[in-house]
């Protein structure tokens, strides 16, 4: 009897691999599904144990699609949101899923999304479920997307789930855009400040030094002037070494952040950082609440939903807290206690989650928390901008003012000696 190697998702959203014996690919897929798993790839093994044919779902069709390098451009969240919204509209209008995919393929311009739509259309036409077709393209459709669609298919409410997904992505992108816009101003000002400072230290200050040496005849300069000139000479004479040092520091920092310990420390610091910490915390809470609420309201089992939220949290501190919540729920406890113990989630959030669990309306309560924190993010961005602007102005004034004073003190001394 032929053997088939498979890759499948279990009920918790974890990927598993194995080998199953069956008379055909269709029977192999049926056996995998009987184990409460959803196959994303089934490969028939030859006599030598090598793959003969890759297939997904029921259709026994090729699913291993290699994208050319020029097509590796990532699909943006906005483009994916538009695609999801359009597909939801078509399905809600009564069009068959396969026809909807073909309609969207005709108007889609993004090469990677076109490739995915072509493959998904073939998979669905071959008998695969839509979620199984989506799972073939993990770089475009993440676990959250695939599992929500799977829940929508199981409940017969695919159009509703797609609409929720689109709304979720739109709101998530809106919050992300606000955080980015809040970060743009200080970054631009700091880059401009360092650029001006580097220009003055390498081009302007050395000319002033020559003037002082000529006119003062070697007399001692004020302390602040000597400091600025020394700094200028250090930058001018060791500029290459300074640049190399900065590059090495950045590379070492990136390597350290990629380690488990480094990532955890930086994520913890980001949540506790002055000015920005409050914004990052509120963003993380909003993302957690909206993702978990959307998954649960779409019919995804709570343990599977918590696993997906953990993997898409974007912060290891939040992920650790969610893992503790998962473990507690698995043992029959509630969510409120581990959320409170993490020290990340505010008391109001813990209380609302507790009430949601007691009343059986947790998804609705999580949606309210997310909406509330979206409003607080708006206020936090405005407040942070109003605080950062004067801080940046004072910083620039201090840098430029120090240099100006350092250069004018000797000039005043020179003019005094000329007057005498």
Secondary structure, 3 states (H helix, E strand, C coil): CCEEEEEEECCCCCEEEEEEECCCHHHHHHHHHHCCCEEEEEEEECCCCCEEEEECCCCCCCCCCCCCHHHCCCCCHHHHHHHHHHHHHHHHCCCCHHHHHHHHHHHCCCHHHHHHHHHHHHHHHCCCCHHHHHCCCCCCCCHHHHHHHHHHHHHCCHHHHHHHHHHHHHHHHHHHHHHHHHHHHHHHHHHHHHHHHHHHHHHHHHHHHHHHHHHHCCCCCCHHHHHHHHHHHHHHHCHHHHHHHHHHHHHHHHHHHHCHHHHHHHHHHHHHCCCHHHHHHHHHHHHHHHHHHHHHHCCCCHHHHHHHHHHCCCCHHHHHHHHHHHHHHHCCCCCHHHHHHHCCCCHHHHHHHHHHHHHCCHHHHHHHHHHHHHHHHHHHHHHHHHHHHHHHHHHHHHHHHHHHHHHHHHHHHHHHHHHC
